[in-house]
């Protein structure tokens, strides 16, 4: 177990230097992971101080390396950070060479305070923190270099710096959000789009349907409101589409004898893995069970939220890399995993998603009544243009985004009364708050703290739904209060169709005893959480089939890690991800966002909200309801609300 030697992280002093190693605090008690990949952590220094594990760490050498990294990352727009970081790095190098004096130590403290107090972004404001802590608590280490026989230089350590920000750290795919916002500030939308394209082809898609966890990490929140990060992304993508930016792959050539990789499923994870691997020169074939690509993006999300021309253009970008998509081919029925291996593929990435609905445990749901239609199947029919007869009154069961999509689509199909039944209160609904608000605005009736007990029928057709009132008890494993039925509170809703939308499950028909794949306790495919490799060498998996019913951006993140691991597996025989991805995961666990810290330079601009179609216009059909930002001046104004709270961390191994 790694032990803390010294820590000043997040303003909390933990000094264990005078204790026996066995008596020292465990590193994990500070919420700092003890390893980076397979290597043991010796120290971590950065924006909030320093955490030292190795008593032999050369603090002065480490800080010199740190400030050299600060120098590389400084944008140069303010003198205190740009020039100050170089002066500090040079002065530390002078000390290490045995050429320093006491005046240098006093100078280091003075200039560090100056950089901290007068820089114009958080990289400059936070980078002096570990040096100031070290000058206070490790004065003897600095003074040792003033002696006639200074300590020997320590160059045997590995230093892994990473530049991050609360928003970027909050994004599962770690898209460089500060960089593309900075591009938007300057009106360089092409570069802003290119920054996003480094991680995914689905930029316009994410600009519409991402649940934007980055905004929940925005440092403006304690002051006013977070940036409209998702909509800034959307604007860059839409501007690029209008001006034909990056609509076809550039300078990507696949050798005739390139290794082949098979992908199961053309959803967001499958498309993203194909995009990344094709750019590395691999020949990619995707097997897709549906007649269209996009997975749940195309078959699950209604077009009023995600217009098909936007999605199809981004699928086209993937295909322009030479990716082949074989449609109407279900792995497990039309072709087996074993047959795929025999085709000569060097690796397989499974991303078949969750295209089956969870059952409710409600009487009558398995009786085959006309008018009982699982939510995933219903949305697939609607999105594929198939005719769906719902009647005049329906009940949708669930409180997530799929339930909202089902209910809001039904209104647009002309259903006169849409009832949404959810067993908890509105506060516990897992759907995006904006989706819940929009559903309510569009006239959907919410039946909260209610749960179906029996589907009623007349001549084998749904005629009603019996429900029971619920109350909230003690919290369950999800942290939400457990719903409990109130005896004797049953009531009946007169409906023609019942649409359960309480969860989704995967189809594992491709799993055979010979393939070696395993499931977790939650019935997801078992993989290494970093490399996404399954228990069978050469087979990787990602997206919802591994994560459960997760988000598009989480699926993209898992696909990116898998693509790196697949590349390494084919080239070296070892499944691993690059150092950057490992470092991103490390600082994600340490945590970058700290809500109690109010940024110093926030200004007085209020968050810009997007335009939306009036309700009457929305309900006429499936035209896009949310319109994003229209005017460049407003977009730039919103981007300028970003206070650029960059933070540099360095892992020492």
Secondary structure, DSSP 8 states (H G I E B T S, - for coil): --B-SEE-GGG--EE-TTS-GGGS-BGGGGT--SEETTEE--EEEETTEEEE--TT--HHHHHHHHHHHHHHH--SSSHHHHHHHHHHHHHHHHHHTT---HHHHHHHHHHHHHHHHH-SSHHHHHHTHHHHHHHHH-HHHHHGGGSSS-------S-EEEEEEEHHHHHSTT---HHHHHHHHHTT-HHHHHHHHHTT-S-HHHHHHH---HHHHT-TTTTTS----HHHHHHHHHHHHHHTT-S-S--S----TT--EEEEE--SHHHHHHHHHHHHTT-EEEEE-SSSSSSTHHHHTS-TTTS-HHHHHHHHHHHHTTT-EEE-S--BTTTB-HHHHHHTT-SEEEE-----EE-----BTTTS--BTB--HHHHHHHHHTT------SEEEEE-SSHHHHHHHHHHHHTT-SEEEEEESS-GGG--S-HHHHHHHHHTT-EEEESEEEEEEEEETTEEEEEEEEEEEEEEE-TTSSEEEEE-TT--EEE--SEEEE-S-EE---TT--TTT---B-TTSSB---TTT-B-SSTTEEE-THHHHSS--HHHHHHHHHHHHHHHHHHHHHS-----HHHHHHHHHHHH----TT---S---S------EE--HHHHTTSSS-SEEE---HHHHHHHHTT----EEEEEEE-
